[in-house]
């Protein structure tokens, strides 16, 4: 690609030297550089500029925030991460301009909203794609997820594939990290859902206020044409007051453009009356819990806004195909309910346990752990929540990464209300699930939380194969 086309949309400060070679690609990782790439010098744990001597014979030039003492053409920019996104988009023909992209921002519910929207729009005859924590999907063809929100060198090639396959709508999760790192710079969304905001990722963002402000910052006319806001959530209400883009609202406890009344939670799911832009219908869904009512309301706002009939929306809610790792409910051969869920935050665990309790006739048994190298403060809080809402608790292993599993478990144990619950620490996750499964009786519910559909445990940088589903399936005689 010619230099002038690559920088057409780029806000640069200065260009040093002549770009007399064709720009064949863009790269920010010196280990992945190919001949003719434009190299983006990012700063993080390491400085990309330090690796230029190793790759200078391959690259056609560099993008940097400060002038470098190298014999290469340079594009000086204010923010190299914004430049990374904008240039990569240009290399792939700015595919974002040819798609209707709907994003989801929030601590919990992002994946569920994307799955529901994808199913609804496809049922309505639209060509769709989806990028989630669980998987990526383009016109029904699935591939493993790399990151919740991919980096530009993965994201824009995926968008180019979607354009080639004539995708009309893309539904995707927008992580707080992606907003912080400007991964989506230059991409204008048709609509963005805000689900909720509760403490998470405080190992990175340092404070809940900082984390909240990052999410809030997305809701600008520069990023999205429309905000879809949960105004039962405090931050959702703040966004509605401060954002400079049009917005629609949804809720249960506060008036909204879409809202639910007469909600009934039962052992087969949830029923309620939905008012979607003054169209009123009864919903009978196999999805469980108040959190899923919020997800369904958010989806109604978007689908209705884009002209999808309520009948198509309700058909997906009524069918209630499981969303991988999100309150997946099975009944074992001996009459025990088993729930596998991704809940990995205090708020997520509490809501999942409350929902599990509402469908449990006997004991509620919980197996969960916390990830290593992440927000340590939430461990104690999750220990308190699990012990308060469970009849029996098993603390176990969950992606310890570079930490010792024993230390993580003791961090959870510090919050356990020992006078209210019987509990044990079983670090081997297979053994923990096995003991809980074998100790459950007819009428009991076993909640296995934290990993959901993940098929690995990450230890010391290595992802070792592991699946909660596979363990339960084996224990249940080979079926679920």
C-alpha positions in Angstrom: 0.0 0.0 0.0 1.2 3.5 -0.8 2.3 5.7 2.1 -0.3 8.4 1.4 -3.1 5.9 1.7 -1.8 4.5 4.9 -1.6 7.8 6.7 -4.8 9.4 5.1 -6.7 9.2 8.4 -3.7 9.5 10.7 -3.3 12.5 13.0 0.5 12.8 12.9 2.9 15.5 14.1 5.8 15.0 11.8 7.2 12.8 9.1 11.0 12.3 9.0 12.6 10.8 5.9 11.1 9.4 2.6 8.8 6.4 2.6 10.0 5.1 -0.8 9.1 1.4 -0.2 5.6 -0.1 -0.4 4.1 -0.6 3.0 3.1 -4.3 3.0 1.8 -4.5 6.5 1.9 -3.2 10.1 3.3 -4.8 13.2 3.9 -3.9 16.8 5.7 -7.1 17.9 9.3 -7.4 16.8 9.1 -11.2 16.9 6.3 -11.2 14.2 7.8 -8.6 11.8 7.7 -9.5 8.1 9.5 -7.9 5.1 8.1 -4.5 4.3 6.2 -4.0 7.6 5.7 -0.6 9.2 6.7 -1.1 12.8 4.8 0.6 15.6 6.9 1.4 18.7 4.6 0.8 21.7 5.6 1.4 25.2 4.6 -0.9 28.0 6.6 -3.4 30.1 9.1 -3.0 27.3 9.8 -0.3 24.7 9.3 -1.4 21.1 11.9 1.0 20.0 14.6 -1.0 21.8 14.1 -3.9 19.3 14.5 -1.8 16.1 18.2 -2.8 15.6 17.1 -6.5 15.3 14.5 -5.8 12.6 15.7 -2.6 10.8 16.6 -4.6 7.6 13.1 -5.9 7.3 10.9 -2.9 8.1 10.1 0.0 5.8 9.8 2.6 8.6 8.6 3.2 12.1 5.8 4.9 14.0 6.9 6.5 17.2 6.0 9.1 19.8 9.5 10.6 19.8 12.2 11.0 17.2 14.6 8.1 17.2 18.3 7.9 16.2 17.7 5.3 13.5 18.3 5.5 9.7 14.7 4.8 8.9 11.7 6.9 7.8 9.7 7.9 10.9 6.1 9.0 11.5 6.0 11.0 14.8 2.6 10.7 16.5 1.1 11.8 19.8 -0.3 8.4 20.7 1.3 5.3 19.1 -1.6 3.0 20.2 -4.1 5.1 18.4 -1.9 5.2 15.4 -1.6 1.4 15.5 -5.4 1.0 15.2 -5.8 3.7 12.6 -3.0 2.5 10.4 -3.9 -1.2 10.7 -7.5 -0.3 9.7 -6.2 1.5 6.6 -3.9 -1.4 5.6 -7.1 -3.6 5.5 -9.2 -1.1 3.6 -11.0 0.3 6.6 -13.5 -2.6 6.9 -15.1 -1.1 9.9 -16.8 1.5 7.6 -18.6 -1.3 5.8 -20.2 -3.0 8.9 -22.9 -2.2 11.4 -21.0 -2.8 14.6 -22.8 -3.1 17.9 -20.7 -3.2 21.1 -21.3 -4.2 24.7 -19.5 -2.5 27.6 -19.8 -3.6 31.2 -18.5 -5.9 33.9 -21.0 -8.7 33.5 -23.4 -9.7 30.7 -21.3 -8.8 27.7 -21.0 -12.3 26.3 -24.7 -13.1 26.9 -25.8 -10.0 25.1 -23.6 -10.7 22.1 -24.9 -14.3 21.8 -28.5 -13.3 22.1 -28.2 -10.5 19.5 -26.3 -12.8 17.1 -29.1 -15.4 17.3 -31.9 -12.8 17.0 -30.5 -11.0 14.0 -29.6 -14.3 12.3 -33.1 -15.6 12.8 -34.4 -12.4 11.2 -32.4 -13.2 8.1 -29.3 -11.0 8.7 -25.7 -12.0 8.0 -23.9 -11.7 11.3 -20.6 -12.1 13.1 -19.7 -12.1 16.8 -16.5 -11.5 18.8 -16.7 -12.6 22.4 -14.6 -13.9 25.3 -15.8 -17.4 24.5 -15.3 -17.6 20.7 -15.4 -15.6 17.5 -18.0 -16.4 14.8 -18.4 -15.3 11.2 -21.6 -16.4 9.4 -21.8 -19.5 11.6 -18.1 -20.5 11.3 -16.5 -20.5 14.7 -12.9 -20.0 15.9 -11.3 -19.8 19.4 -11.2 -16.4 21.1 -7.8 -14.9 21.5 -8.8 -11.9 23.6 -12.2 -10.4 24.6 -11.4 -7.5 22.3 -8.7 -8.5 19.8 -5.6 -6.3 19.2 -5.7 -4.3 15.9 -3.5 -6.8 14.1 -6.1 -9.5 14.7 -9.3 -7.3 14.8 -9.0 -5.6 11.4 -8.2 -8.8 9.4 -11.2 -10.4 11.0 -13.3 -7.4 10.0 -11.9 -7.7 6.5 -13.0 -11.4 6.4 -16.5 -10.3 7.5 -16.7 -7.8 4.7 -15.6 -10.4 2.2 -18.4 -12.7 3.4 -20.9 -9.9 3.2 -21.6 -9.7 6.9 -24.0 -6.8 7.8 -24.0 -6.8 11.6 -21.1 -7.5 14.0 -21.8 -7.9 17.8 -18.7 -7.6 20.0 -17.6 -7.2 23.6 -15.6 -4.1 24.4 -13.3 -4.7 27.4 -12.1 -1.9 29.7 -8.5 -2.7 28.7 -9.4 -2.2 25.1 -10.8 1.2 25.8 -7.7 2.1 27.9 -5.3 1.0 25.2 -7.3 2.6 22.4 -7.6 -0.7 20.5 -10.7 0.5 18.7 -9.5 4.0 17.7 -11.2 5.3 14.6 -14.0 2.7 14.8 -17.5 4.2 15.0 -20.1 1.9 16.5 -23.8 2.0 15.4 -24.8 1.3 19.0 -23.2 0.3 22.3 -24.9 -1.4 25.2 -23.9 -0.6 28.8 -24.8 -3.5 31.1 -23.4 -2.7 34.6 -20.3 -1.8 36.4 -19.1 -3.6 39.6 -15.5 -3.9 40.9 -13.2 -5.9 38.6 -9.6 -5.7 37.2 -8.5 -3.5 40.1 -5.0 -5.0 39.9 -4.7 -3.0 36.7 -7.0 0.0 37.2 -6.0 0.6 40.9 -9.4 1.9 41.9 -13.1 1.3 41.2 -13.5 4.9 40.2 -10.7 4.7 37.6 -12.2 1.5 36.2 -15.7 3.1 36.1 -14.4 6.2 34.4 -12.7 4.1 31.6 -16.0 2.4 30.8 -17.9 5.7 31.0 -15.4 7.4 28.6 -16.5 5.1 25.8 -19.9 6.7 25.5 -19.1 9.6 23.3 -20.4 10.6 19.8 -16.8 9.9 18.5 -17.2 6.2 19.4 -20.9 5.3 19.1 -24.0 6.7 17.4 -26.2 5.4 20.2 -25.8 4.5 23.8 -28.1 1.8 25.3 -28.0 2.3 29.0 -29.0 0.3 32.1 -30.3 3.1 34.3 -30.8 0.8 37.2 -27.0 0.9 37.5 -25.4 3.9 39.1 -22.8 4.4 36.3 -25.5 3.9 33.7 -27.4 6.9 35.2 -24.1 8.9 35.2 -23.5 8.1 31.6 -27.1 9.2 30.7 -26.4 12.6 32.3 -22.9 13.2 30.8 -22.6 11.5 27.4 -22.9 13.6 24.3 -24.5 11.0 22.1 -28.2 10.0 21.7 -29.2 7.2 24.2 -32.0 4.8 25.0 -32.6 3.2 28.3 -33.7 -0.1 29.9 -34.4 -1.2 33.4 -36.6 -3.0 36.0 -36.6 -0.6 38.9 -36.4 2.7 36.9 -38.5 3.9 33.9 -37.0 3.1 30.5 -37.6 2.9 26.8 -37.7 -0.9 27.4 -38.7 -2.3 30.8 -40.0 -5.4 32.5 -42.8 -5.9 35.0 -44.4 -8.9 36.7 -41.2 -10.9 36.8 -41.5 -14.5 38.0 -38.4 -16.6 38.7 -39.0 -20.3 38.7 -37.2 -23.7 38.3 -37.6 -23.7 34.6 -36.4 -20.1 33.9 -38.0 -16.7 34.0 -41.3 -15.1 32.9 -42.1 -11.5 32.7 -44.0 -8.8 30.8 -41.8 -6.7 28.5 -42.7 -3.3 27.3 -40.6 -2.6 24.2 -41.3 0.9 22.8 -44.9 0.5 24.0 -45.3 -2.9 22.5 -46.3 -5.2 25.4 -45.8 -9.0 25.4 -45.4 -11.9 27.9 -41.9 -13.5 27.9 -41.5 -17.1 28.9 -37.8 -17.9 28.9 -35.5 -20.7 29.9 -32.9 -18.2 30.9 -32.5 -17.9 34.7 -32.2 -15.0 37.1 -32.6 -11.2 37.3 -29.2 -10.7 35.5 -30.6 -12.4 32.4 -33.7 -10.3 32.5 -31.4 -7.3 32.2 -29.6 -8.9 29.3 -32.8 -9.6 27.5 -34.0 -6.1 28.0 -30.8 -4.6 26.6 -31.1 -6.9 23.6 -34.7 -5.8 23.1 -33.6 -2.1 23.0 -31.0 -2.8 20.2 -33.0 -5.3 18.2 -36.1 -3.1 18.3 -34.1 -0.1 17.3 -32.8 -1.8 14.2 -36.2 -2.9 13.2 -36.3 -6.6 14.4 -39.9 -7.7 15.1 -40.6 -8.6 18.8 -41.8 -12.1 17.6 -38.2 -12.9 16.4 -36.8 -11.6 19.6 -39.1 -13.7 21.8 -38.5 -16.8 19.7 -34.9 -16.7 20.8 -35.7 -16.0 24.4 -38.3 -18.8 24.5 -35.9 -21.3 22.9 -33.2 -20.4 25.4 -30.3 -22.2 23.8 -27.5 -22.3 26.4 -24.8 -19.6 26.2 -21.5 -21.4 26.8 -20.4 -21.1 30.4 -23.2 -18.8 31.5 -25.5 -20.5 34.0 -25.5 -23.8 32.1 -27.8 -26.1 34.1 -27.8 -29.9 34.0 -29.7 -32.5 36.1 -27.7 -35.6 36.9 -28.8 -39.2 37.0 -29.4 -39.0 40.7 -31.5 -35.8 40.5 -28.8 -33.2 41.4 -28.8 -29.9 39.6 -25.3 -28.9 38.4 -24.7 -25.3 37.3 -21.5 -24.4 35.4 -20.9 -20.6 35.3 -18.2 -18.1 34.5 -19.0 -16.0 37.6 -15.5 -14.6 38.6 -16.3 -11.3 40.3 -18.0 -10.7 43.7 -21.1 -9.3 42.1 -21.3 -12.1 39.5 -20.9 -14.8 42.1 -23.5 -13.3 44.4 -26.1 -13.0 41.6 -25.4 -16.5 40.4 -25.7 -17.9 43.9 -28.9 -16.1 44.6 -30.4 -17.5 41.4 -29.1 -21.0 42.2 -30.7 -20.7 45.6 -34.1 -19.8 44.1 -34.2 -23.2 42.3 -32.8 -25.3 45.0 -34.9 -27.6 47.2 -32.0 -29.1 49.1 -28.5 -28.0 49.8 -26.5 -25.5 47.7 -22.9 -26.7 47.3 -20.4 -24.3 45.7 -17.0 -25.0 44.2 -14.9 -22.0 43.1 -11.5 -20.4 43.2 -9.9 -17.1 42.1 -7.4 -16.4 39.4 -3.8 -15.5 40.2 -2.1 -12.2 39.3 -5.4 -10.5 39.4 -7.3 -8.3 41.9 -6.4 -9.8 45.3 -9.0 -7.8 47.2 -11.9 -9.6 45.6 -10.8 -13.0 47.0 -11.9 -12.2 50.6 -15.2 -10.7 49.3 -16.0 -13.7 47.2 -15.2 -16.0 50.2 -17.7 -14.1 52.3 -20.4 -14.2 49.6 -20.0 -17.9 48.8 -20.0 -18.8 52.5 -23.1 -16.7 53.2 -25.2 -18.1 50.3 -24.0 -21.7 50.3 -24.7 -24.7 52.5 -21.3 -26.2 51.7 -18.3 -24.6 50.1 -15.2 -26.1 48.4 -12.4 -23.6 47.7 -10.2 -24.8 44.8 -7.9 -23.8 42.0 -8.7 -21.5 39.1 -5.9 -20.2 36.7 -3.2 -19.5 39.4 -0.9 -18.2 36.8 2.3 -17.2 38.6 0.9 -17.3 42.1 0.9 -20.3 44.5 -2.6 -21.9 44.6 -2.4 -22.2 48.4 -1.9 -18.4 48.8 -4.9 -17.7 46.6 -7.1 -20.2 48.5 -6.1 -18.7 51.9 -7.0 -15.3 50.5 -10.5 -16.6 49.8 -10.7 -18.4 53.2 -10.0 -15.1 55.0 -13.5 -14.0 54.0 -15.3 -17.2 54.9 -18.0 -16.9 57.6 -16.8 -20.0 59.3 -19.7 -20.0 61.8 -22.2 -20.1 58.9 -20.9 -22.7 56.5 -19.0 -26.0 56.3 -16.1 -25.7 53.9 -12.9 -27.3 52.7 -9.9 -26.4 50.6 -9.2 -28.9 47.8 -6.7 -27.4 45.4 -6.9 -30.2 42.8 -9.9 -28.9 40.8 -10.8 -32.3 39.5 -10.9 -33.7 43.1 -12.8 -30.7 44.3 -15.6 -31.2 41.8 -15.6 -35.0 42.4 -15.9 -34.6 46.1 -18.7 -32.1 45.8 -20.5 -34.1 43.1 -20.4 -37.3 45.2 -21.5 -35.5 48.3 -24.7 -34.1 46.6 -28.1 -35.8 47.0 -31.3 -35.6 45.1 -32.7 -32.0 45.3 -29.3 -30.4 45.9 -27.7 -28.0 43.6 -23.9 -28.0 42.8 -22.6 -24.7 41.5 -19.1 -24.8 39.8 -18.1 -21.3 39.3 -15.2 -19.2 37.8 -14.2 -20.9 34.6 -17.4 -21.5 32.7 -16.6 -22.7 29.2 -12.8 -22.3 29.5 -11.0 -25.5 28.5 -7.7 -24.9 30.4 -6.1 -24.0 33.7 -3.2 -21.5 33.3 -0.2 -22.3 35.4 3.2 -20.5 35.1 2.5 -19.3 31.6 1.3 -22.7 30.4 -2.4 -23.5 29.6 -3.0 -27.0 30.7 -6.1 -28.8 29.3 -9.0 -28.8 31.7 -12.8 -28.6 31.5 -15.4 -28.4 34.2 -17.9 -29.9 31.7 -15.7 -32.9 31.0 -15.3 -33.7 34.7 -19.0 -33.5 35.4 -19.8 -35.5 32.3 -17.5 -38.3 33.3 -18.9 -38.3 36.9 -22.4 -38.5 35.4 -21.7 -41.7 33.5 -20.7 -40.0 30.2 -23.7 -37.7 29.6 -24.9 -34.3 30.4 
